[in-house]
Amino acid sequence: SIALSAVDRSAMKPDITPDIKNPEGYELDTSGGIIRIRAGGPRGAFYATRTLRQLVDGGDGYLPSVFIKDEPAFPYRGFMLDSARHMTSVDDIKKLIDAAALLKMNVFHWHLTDDQDWRFDVPDYPALTQIGAWRSGSDFGKVHSSERYGGYYTPAEIRDVVAYCAKQHIEVIPEVDMPGHMIAAIASYPHLSCT
């Protein structure tokens, strides 16, 4: 290992090479006090920096001398956040995205609607956020409250989350439950019900 203060970061610019066939694959070499990254594409280069961060964050001020050749075994490496049952702040979503990126996850399944609440603004249907984004209390998970509970994401907040994900090579798949799990929407627009 070598002290982090002595590491030559000048050679750290990733070399994108066709020699590495998988665009998410990379080689990371920290021998000799120089950090070298070779990658099959920008995603591979990014994943190499996540591995480097894991090596540094685990540490005692020293960078181990390693050669790592890595590529994902699965093309879809997803994680899910259920914002329908619990409103999660954008700051907390970004913390989750940072953690997922560190683990080289590449798909964010964002559960935005369900029976409990509707979490995004639809300009032509304002009742979805005026009524459907709120409930009289919460009794899910660790949130137990008899007070009004809920909220929704503005278009700007959703764009912000999507852009934040894109910088970390994470695709966002929003989930809108239809035709089932529609109680929040039906509470907002009762005529949608097929009773």
C-alpha positions as a printed NumPy array, in Angstrom:
array([[  0.   ,   0.   ,   0.   ],
       [  0.955,   3.619,  -0.435],
       [  0.004,   6.735,   1.519],
       [ -2.841,   8.582,  -0.21 ],
       [ -0.864,  11.814,   0.004],
       [  1.863,  10.223,  -2.152],
       [ -0.456,   8.926,  -4.895],
       [  0.14 ,  10.417,  -8.343],
       [ -3.34 ,  11.337,  -9.576],
       [ -2.05 ,  12.747, -12.877],
       [ -2.493,   9.4  , -14.63 ],
       [ -6.021,   8.933, -13.263],
       [ -7.804,  10.066, -16.427],
       [ -9.647,   6.945, -17.628],
       [ -8.544,   5.371, -20.875],
       [-11.636,   4.254, -22.817],
       [-10.489,   1.315, -24.904],
       [-12.115,  -1.163, -27.309],
       [ -9.908,  -3.847, -25.729],
       [-12.491,  -4.063, -22.935],
       [-15.584,  -5.336, -24.735],
       [-18.178,  -4.669, -22.04 ],
       [-18.922,  -0.909, -21.877],
       [-19.475,  -1.351, -18.139],
       [-16.204,  -3.219, -17.62 ],
       [-12.979,  -1.731, -16.326],
       [ -9.479,  -2.366, -15.055],
       [ -8.156,  -0.474, -12.056],
       [ -4.449,  -0.562, -11.245],
       [ -3.057,   1.203,  -8.184],
       [  0.412,  -0.326,  -8.2  ],
       [  3.48 ,   1.86 ,  -8.106],
       [  1.701,   4.831,  -6.557],
       [ -0.136,   5.646,  -9.783],
       [ -3.865,   5.192, -10.362],
       [ -4.585,   3.803, -13.839],
       [ -8.11 ,   3.193, -15.152],
       [ -8.94 ,   1.434, -18.416],
       [-12.598,   1.02 , -19.3  ],
       [-14.873,  -0.228, -22.052],
       [-16.974,   2.945, -21.89 ],
       [-17.988,   5.888, -19.682],
       [-20.041,   3.627, -17.411],
       [-17.061,   1.345, -16.859],
       [-14.865,   4.344, -16.07 ],
       [-17.459,   5.559, -13.574],
       [-17.659,   2.14 , -11.903],
       [-13.87 ,   2.107, -11.6  ],
       [-14.06 ,   5.393,  -9.673],
       [-16.687,   3.838,  -7.364],
       [-14.337,   0.926,  -6.658],
       [-11.504,   3.385,  -6.035],
       [-13.729,   5.272,  -3.612],
       [-14.496,   2.035,  -1.754],
       [-10.762,   1.353,  -1.452],
       [-10.088,   4.867,  -0.131],
       [-13.132,   5.138,   2.159],
       [-12.329,   1.84 ,   3.835],
       [ -8.987,   3.112,   4.733],
       [ -6.459,   4.232,   7.087],
       [ -4.938,   6.854,   4.816],
       [ -3.341,   4.254,   2.562],
       [ -4.346,   3.005,  -0.856],
       [ -3.754,  -0.709,  -1.341],
       [ -1.694,  -1.778,  -4.311],
       [ -4.201,  -3.752,  -6.4  ],
       [ -5.109,  -4.722,  -9.919],
       [ -8.859,  -5.179, -10.374],
       [-10.504,  -6.371, -13.564],
       [-14.274,  -6.158, -13.231],
       [-17.513,  -6.126, -15.173],
       [-21.088,  -6.684, -14.059],
       [-22.568, -10.162, -14.21 ],
       [-26.061,  -8.766, -14.825],
       [-27.104,  -5.933, -17.153],
       [-30.02 ,  -4.884, -14.89 ],
       [-28.964,  -4.068, -11.325],
       [-31.927,  -2.343,  -9.768],
       [-33.145,  -0.894,  -6.521],
       [-36.601,   0.374,  -5.601],
       [-37.94 ,   3.194,  -3.477],
       [-41.6  ,   3.182,  -2.439],
       [-42.472,   6.869,  -2.241],
       [-46.193,   6.085,  -2.539],
       [-46.437,   4.857,   1.047],
       [-43.78 ,   7.175,   2.475],
       [-42.872,  10.594,   1.164],
       [-39.091,  10.726,   0.907],
       [-37.297,  14.067,   0.609],
       [-35.254,  14.742,  -2.515],
       [-32.141,  15.068,  -0.331],
       [-32.734,  11.596,   1.1  ],
       [-33.411,  10.182,  -2.373],
       [-30.037,  11.563,  -3.488],
       [-28.344,   9.838,  -0.534],
       [-29.962,   6.571,  -1.626],
       [-28.792,   7.162,  -5.214],
       [-25.232,   7.824,  -4.002],
       [-25.251,   4.558,  -2.057],
       [-26.694,   2.639,  -5.024],
       [-24.081,   4.112,  -7.371],
       [-21.328,   3.068,  -4.978],
       [-22.661,  -0.472,  -5.323],
       [-22.804,  -0.075,  -9.128],
       [-26.587,  -0.299,  -9.354],
       [-27.909,   1.023, -12.659],
       [-31.733,   1.118, -12.473],
       [-33.861,   3.11 , -10.01 ],
       [-37.431,   1.791,  -9.819],
       [-39.379,   4.715,  -8.335],
       [-42.785,   3.652,  -6.988],
       [-44.779,   6.898,  -7.204],
       [-48.43 ,   5.863,  -6.92 ],
       [-50.454,   3.296,  -5.05 ],
       [-53.623,   3.087,  -2.983],
       [-52.029,   5.189,  -0.237],
       [-50.904,   8.289,  -2.143],
       [-50.185,   9.901,  -5.509],
       [-46.724,  11.51 ,  -5.526],
       [-46.334,  13.609,  -8.676],
       [-47.992,  16.633, -10.185],
       [-50.197,  16.159, -13.263],
       [-51.212,  19.69 , -14.385],
       [-54.481,  18.607, -16.046],
       [-55.534,  16.676, -12.914],
       [-54.762,  18.925,  -9.924],
       [-56.84 ,  16.884,  -7.462],
       [-54.26 ,  14.094,  -7.676],
       [-51.905,  16.22 ,  -5.584],
       [-54.51 ,  18.304,  -3.751],
       [-56.358,  15.201,  -2.507],
       [-54.556,  12.035,  -3.646],
       [-51.129,  13.018,  -2.286],
       [-52.396,  13.242,   1.292],
       [-54.017,  11.017,   3.864],
       [-55.37 ,  11.651,   7.327],
       [-52.546,   9.766,   9.009],
       [-49.959,   7.052,   8.519],
       [-49.574,   3.599,   9.976],
       [-46.92 ,   2.096,   7.708],
       [-43.461,   0.969,   8.708],
       [-41.979,   3.311,  11.31 ],
       [-44.267,   6.24 ,  10.492],
       [-47.188,   6.217,  12.908],
       [-49.087,   9.467,  12.964],
       [-52.675,  10.614,  13.254],
       [-51.715,  13.937,  11.627],
       [-52.188,  14.701,   7.93 ],
       [-49.41 ,  12.922,   6.062],
       [-48.13 ,  13.096,   2.504],
       [-46.777,  15.37 ,  -0.16 ],
       [-45.724,  15.194,  -3.775],
       [-42.83 ,  15.931,  -6.085],
       [-42.93 ,  18.937,  -8.362],
       [-41.853,  18.548, -12.001],
       [-38.631,  20.413, -11.132],
       [-37.871,  17.98 ,  -8.292],
       [-38.47 ,  14.966, -10.519],
       [-36.228,  16.439, -13.232],
       [-33.584,  17.072, -10.549],
       [-33.694,  13.43 ,  -9.382],
       [-33.569,  12.113, -12.959],
       [-30.6  ,  14.376, -13.793],
       [-28.828,  13.322, -10.576],
       [-29.312,   9.685, -11.537],
       [-28.034,  10.286, -15.069],
       [-24.758,  11.668, -13.683],
       [-24.336,   8.381, -11.824],
       [-25.308,   6.237, -14.836],
       [-28.61 ,   5.199, -13.274],
       [-31.787,   4.883, -15.348],
       [-35.039,   5.915, -13.659],
       [-38.121,   3.756, -14.18 ],
       [-41.17 ,   5.446, -12.634],
       [-43.998,   3.165, -11.584],
       [-47.594,   4.376, -11.923],
       [-50.02 ,   1.676, -10.823],
       [-52.978,   1.283, -13.192],
       [-55.622,  -0.032, -13.402],
       [-55.235,  -1.507,  -9.906],
       [-53.993,   0.149,  -6.722],
       [-55.861,   3.341,  -7.644],
       [-57.57 ,   4.395,  -4.407],
       [-55.584,   7.669,  -4.206],
       [-56.601,   8.522,  -7.785],
       [-60.217,   7.46 ,  -7.205],
       [-60.373,   9.561,  -4.02 ],
       [-59.268,  12.487,  -6.195],
       [-61.584,  11.684,  -9.123],
       [-64.408,   9.373,  -7.958],
       [-65.86 ,   9.117, -11.476],
       [-62.836,   6.945, -12.406],
       [-64.217,   4.149, -10.255],
       [-66.065,   1.33 , -11.981],
       [-68.47 ,   0.561,  -9.171]])
